[in-house]
Amino acid sequence: MNEKQYKVMSQTGASGIVLGIIALVVGVSVGVLSIINGARLLHEKKNITF
């Protein structure tokens, strides 16, 4: 019985680590894309005439 609980705990721990890494990568990617788009908008702001 203890072996089954040990397996479940191992799988849960591993999946937690994997989900954490995925969340980190997605967060960094979204942050970088936001910075790039913001910089592009600020750069193109010069070309707007009213």
N, C-alpha and C positions, 0 to 999 in steps of 0.2 A: 504494500500500500504506500509506503514512504517513497518508493522509487517513482511511482506515478506522480505524486505531488512534486517531487524534485524535478521531473521532466517538465511539468506544467510551469513551474516557477522559472526554469531555464528558458523556456520558449517565451514566456511573458517578458522576462528581462531582455532577451535578445530583440524582441519586437519593439520594445520601448526604446532601445538604443537606435534601432533602424528608423523608427518614426521621428526621433529627435534629430537625427542626421538629415533626413528628408526635409523636415521643417526648417532647419538651419539653412540648407541649400536654397530652398524656395524663398526664404526671407531675404537672404543676401541677393539673390537674383532680382527680386522685386525692387529692393532698395537701389541697386545699381541702375536698373531700367528707369526708375523714377528720377534719379539724379541726371541721367543722360537726357531724358525728355525735358526736364526742367531747364537744363542748360541750353538745349536746342530752342526752347521757347524764348528764353531770355536773349539769345543770339538773334533770332528772327524778329524780335520786337522792334529792332532798328528800321526794318523795312516797311513798317506800317505807316501809312499816311492817312490823315483824316481830312 
